Amino acid sequence: MGVKATEKRTPRQMFLLDRARKRSSRFASLDPHVVTTIADVRDSVAHARGDSLWVSYASDLTDALVSSASQGASPLGFGLFLHSVDIKTIPALSSFFRRVAFTSDGGFISAEELAEVLEADNRSDLFIGGSANPVTETITFWRGDLKPLTVPFSAFEKSGKGTKPDFTKFAVIDCGQTVQLGDYEAAVDAILYEYDPAYRRRISKQRLQEDQSFGASLRRLRKQRGLRREDFEPDLSAKTVARIEQGRVTRIRKKTLNALAEHLSVKPEEIGTF
């Protein structure tokens, strides 16, 4: 599942607390109010809406934000803190914001990818970062809508090639679509499907609606024949078969259809009936 572009609409109010002005260009598509001084923080809090998004790279500006918010201003919206956050500050942040995401040791995607995810329609289905805790043997992920998701280390089983996850080398890559643990990689949509019941229900419903497509019929028939996507090579690449099954190919060439049918031992016109 890729990053889905946001349709043209009134952008939500965003405040970027950051003294590295060059980085603000990465968030240009979100039209941020760049806040670089404590005076700017106070002014921003006074004019903020209840659904605003605050992204901070500067701990002292975050401290000023907490101080200003405690003066009785209206509740703030959503807070994303990309610097080390003191555990004593977390309760205050939680009381002033509807939702907060933070870290104590880094672990977020780059500014460029972060901006893309925050703007995406499906940001709740993408990860922007997280942290692994070896004591509890869990990883807490932050999603693009700033909701947390905690899963156990046991969710990451050794791959078919024998690659084991290295929880000391945690990263989120591919614009929030892949979790990397050293040489080990896991798809974010697979993690969500396993550990988020609401996501699983939504995707299952979507799959049922798509179940009558040619791609779905091809997938059922392939599995019925006990074939992997790689088994269609060299006539068809595994990537091509995957694209057809996912409905990403709208017009299938006759040569491709015949190759599919030959490997599946059916007539070309029969594939869509399964």
C-alpha positions as CSV (number, residue, x, y, z in Angstrom):
1,M,0.0,0.0,0.0
2,G,1.6,3.3,-1.1
3,V,1.3,6.8,0.0
4,K,-1.9,8.3,-1.3
5,A,-1.8,11.9,-2.3
6,T,-4.1,14.3,-0.5
7,E,-6.8,16.0,-2.7
8,K,-6.8,19.7,-3.0
9,R,-8.4,21.2,0.1
10,T,-7.9,23.8,2.8
11,P,-4.6,22.8,4.5
12,R,-4.6,22.3,8.2
13,Q,-2.8,24.9,10.3
14,M,0.8,23.7,10.9
15,F,3.5,25.2,13.1
16,L,7.1,24.1,12.6
17,L,9.3,24.8,15.7
18,D,12.8,24.7,14.2
19,R,15.8,26.9,13.9
20,A,17.2,25.1,10.9
21,R,15.5,27.2,8.3
22,K,16.7,25.0,5.4
23,R,14.7,22.1,6.8
24,S,11.4,24.2,6.5
25,S,11.6,23.8,2.7
26,R,11.0,20.1,3.2
27,F,7.5,21.0,4.6
28,A,6.7,23.6,2.0
29,S,3.7,21.6,0.7
30,L,2.1,21.8,4.2
31,D,2.5,25.6,4.3
32,P,4.0,25.7,7.8
33,H,4.2,28.7,10.1
34,V,8.0,28.5,10.9
35,V,8.6,29.3,14.6
36,T,12.2,30.1,15.5
37,T,12.0,32.2,18.7
38,I,10.2,32.0,22.1
39,A,8.3,35.2,21.2
40,D,7.1,33.4,18.0
41,V,5.9,30.5,20.1
42,R,3.8,32.7,22.3
43,D,2.2,34.4,19.3
44,S,1.6,31.1,17.6
45,V,-0.2,29.6,20.7
46,A,-2.4,32.7,20.8
47,H,-3.5,32.2,17.2
48,A,-3.6,28.4,17.0
49,R,-6.8,26.4,16.2
50,G,-7.9,23.3,18.1
51,D,-6.9,21.1,15.2
52,S,-3.5,22.5,14.4
53,L,-0.4,20.4,13.9
54,W,2.8,21.2,15.8
55,V,6.1,19.7,14.7
56,S,9.1,20.5,16.8
57,Y,12.8,19.9,16.3
58,A,13.9,22.2,19.1
59,S,13.6,21.2,22.8
60,D,13.8,24.7,24.1
61,L,11.0,25.8,21.8
62,T,9.0,22.9,23.0
63,D,9.6,24.0,26.6
64,A,8.3,27.4,25.7
65,L,5.3,25.9,24.0
66,V,4.4,24.0,27.2
67,S,4.9,27.2,29.2
68,S,2.7,29.2,26.9
69,A,0.0,26.5,26.7
70,S,-0.2,26.4,30.5
71,Q,-1.3,30.1,30.6
72,G,-4.9,29.0,29.8
73,A,-4.9,29.3,26.1
74,S,-7.3,27.1,24.1
75,P,-6.4,23.4,23.8
76,L,-3.9,22.7,21.0
77,G,-4.3,20.1,18.3
78,F,-1.6,17.5,17.5
79,G,2.0,17.5,18.6
80,L,5.0,15.7,17.0
81,F,8.3,16.2,18.9
82,L,11.3,15.0,16.9
83,H,13.9,15.7,19.6
84,S,14.7,13.9,22.9
85,V,11.8,14.6,25.2
86,D,12.2,14.6,29.0
87,I,9.9,12.1,30.6
88,K,8.7,14.9,33.0
89,T,7.4,16.9,30.1
90,I,5.2,14.1,28.6
91,P,2.3,14.5,31.0
92,A,2.1,18.2,30.2
93,L,2.2,17.6,26.5
94,S,-0.5,15.0,26.8
95,S,-2.8,17.4,28.6
96,F,-2.4,20.3,26.1
97,F,-2.6,18.2,22.9
98,R,-5.3,15.9,21.6
99,R,-2.6,13.5,20.5
100,V,1.2,13.6,20.8
101,A,4.1,11.5,19.3
102,F,7.6,11.7,20.7
103,T,10.8,9.9,21.2
104,S,13.6,9.7,23.7
105,D,16.3,8.5,21.2
106,G,15.4,9.6,17.7
107,G,13.9,7.0,15.4
108,F,11.8,9.1,13.0
109,I,11.9,9.3,9.2
110,S,13.6,12.1,7.4
111,A,11.9,15.5,7.1
112,E,11.2,15.1,3.4
113,E,9.5,11.7,3.9
114,L,7.7,12.9,7.0
115,A,6.1,15.8,5.1
116,E,4.9,13.4,2.5
117,V,3.3,11.0,5.0
118,L,1.7,13.8,7.1
119,E,0.1,15.1,3.9
120,A,-1.1,11.7,2.7
121,D,-4.7,10.6,2.8
122,N,-3.7,7.2,4.2
123,R,-1.3,8.6,6.8
124,S,-2.9,6.4,9.5
125,D,-1.7,3.4,7.6
126,L,1.9,4.5,7.5
127,F,4.6,4.7,10.2
128,I,6.7,7.8,10.8
129,G,9.0,6.3,13.5
130,G,9.1,4.6,16.8
131,S,11.5,2.9,19.2
132,A,12.4,-0.6,20.3
133,N,12.5,-1.4,24.1
134,P,14.7,-4.4,24.9
135,V,13.5,-4.5,28.5
136,T,9.8,-5.1,27.6
137,E,10.7,-6.7,24.2
138,T,8.3,-4.4,22.4
139,I,8.4,-1.8,19.6
140,T,6.1,1.2,19.8
141,F,5.4,2.7,16.3
142,W,4.1,6.1,15.6
143,R,1.6,6.3,12.8
144,G,1.1,9.2,10.4
145,D,-1.9,10.4,12.4
146,L,0.2,10.3,15.6
147,K,-1.5,7.2,17.0
148,P,0.9,4.7,18.7
149,L,0.9,1.0,18.1
150,T,2.9,-1.3,20.3
151,V,3.8,-4.8,19.1
152,P,6.0,-7.6,20.6
153,F,9.4,-8.5,19.3
154,S,7.9,-12.0,18.6
155,A,6.0,-10.4,15.7
156,F,9.2,-10.4,13.7
157,E,9.9,-14.0,12.9
158,K,13.1,-15.1,11.1
159,S,12.6,-14.7,7.3
160,G,12.5,-17.6,4.9
161,K,16.1,-16.8,4.0
162,G,17.1,-17.1,7.6
163,T,17.5,-13.4,8.3
164,K,16.9,-12.5,11.9
165,P,15.7,-9.0,13.1
166,D,18.3,-6.8,14.9
167,F,16.3,-4.7,17.3
168,T,19.2,-2.5,18.0
169,K,19.1,-1.2,14.4
170,F,15.5,0.0,14.1
171,A,14.4,2.3,11.3
172,V,11.3,3.1,9.2
173,I,12.0,3.5,5.5
174,D,10.1,3.8,2.2
175,C,8.0,6.7,3.2
176,G,6.6,4.8,6.2
177,Q,5.8,1.6,4.4
178,T,8.6,-0.6,5.7
179,V,10.2,-1.4,9.1
180,Q,13.9,-2.2,9.0
181,L,15.7,-4.1,11.7
182,G,19.2,-4.4,10.5
183,D,19.1,-6.6,7.4
184,Y,15.6,-7.7,8.2
185,E,12.5,-5.9,6.7
186,A,8.8,-6.1,7.5
187,A,5.9,-4.5,5.6
188,V,3.9,-2.0,7.6
189,D,0.6,-3.1,6.2
190,A,1.3,-6.7,7.4
191,I,2.0,-5.4,10.9
192,L,-1.2,-3.4,10.9
193,Y,-3.2,-6.3,9.6
194,E,-2.0,-8.5,12.5
195,Y,-2.1,-6.0,15.4
196,D,-4.8,-3.4,14.5
197,P,-8.3,-5.0,14.5
198,A,-9.9,-1.9,12.9
199,Y,-7.4,-1.9,10.1
200,R,-7.9,-5.6,9.6
201,R,-11.7,-5.2,9.3
202,R,-11.4,-2.4,6.9
203,I,-8.9,-4.2,4.6
204,S,-10.9,-7.5,4.8
205,K,-14.0,-5.6,3.7
206,Q,-12.1,-4.0,0.9
207,R,-10.8,-7.3,-0.2
208,L,-14.3,-8.8,-0.3
209,Q,-15.4,-5.9,-2.5
210,E,-12.5,-6.6,-4.8
211,D,-12.9,-10.3,-4.7
212,Q,-14.7,-10.5,-8.1
213,S,-11.8,-8.8,-10.0
214,F,-9.6,-10.6,-12.5
215,G,-6.6,-10.1,-10.1
216,A,-8.4,-11.8,-7.3
217,S,-9.4,-14.7,-9.5
218,L,-5.8,-15.1,-10.7
219,R,-4.6,-15.1,-7.1
220,R,-7.1,-17.8,-6.0
221,L,-6.2,-19.9,-9.0
222,R,-2.5,-19.5,-8.5
223,K,-2.8,-20.6,-4.9
224,Q,-5.0,-23.4,-5.8
225,R,-2.3,-24.7,-8.2
226,G,0.3,-24.3,-5.4
227,L,2.3,-21.8,-7.5
228,R,4.4,-18.9,-6.3
229,R,4.6,-15.7,-8.3
230,E,8.2,-16.6,-9.1
231,D,7.1,-19.8,-10.8
232,F,5.8,-17.8,-13.8
233,E,9.4,-16.7,-14.7
234,P,11.0,-16.3,-17.2
235,D,7.7,-15.7,-19.1
236,L,6.4,-13.2,-16.6
237,S,8.3,-11.6,-13.7
238,A,7.0,-12.1,-10.1
239,K,6.5,-8.3,-10.0
240,T,4.2,-8.4,-13.1
241,V,2.1,-11.2,-11.6
242,A,1.8,-9.2,-8.3
243,R,0.7,-6.0,-10.2
244,I,-2.0,-8.0,-12.0
245,E,-3.2,-9.6,-8.8
246,Q,-3.3,-6.2,-7.0
247,G,-5.4,-4.7,-9.8
248,R,-2.7,-2.3,-10.8
249,V,-2.7,-3.5,-14.5
250,T,-5.9,-2.4,-16.2
251,R,-5.2,-3.8,-19.7
252,I,-3.6,-7.2,-19.9
253,R,-1.9,-8.0,-23.2
254,K,-2.8,-11.2,-25.0
255,K,0.7,-12.5,-24.7
256,T,0.7,-12.0,-21.0
257,L,-2.8,-13.7,-20.7
258,N,-1.6,-16.7,-22.7
259,A,1.5,-17.0,-20.5
260,L,-0.6,-17.0,-17.3
261,A,-3.0,-19.6,-18.7
262,E,-0.1,-21.9,-19.8
263,H,1.4,-21.9,-16.3
264,L,-2.0,-22.4,-14.7
265,S,-3.0,-25.1,-17.1
266,V,-6.3,-23.5,-18.1
267,K,-7.7,-21.6,-21.1
268,P,-7.0,-17.8,-21.0
269,E,-10.8,-17.0,-20.8
270,E,-11.2,-19.4,-17.8
271,I,-8.8,-17.5,-15.4
272,G,-11.5,-14.9,-14.5
273,T,-14.0,-17.5,-13.6
274,F,-12.2,-18.8,-10.5
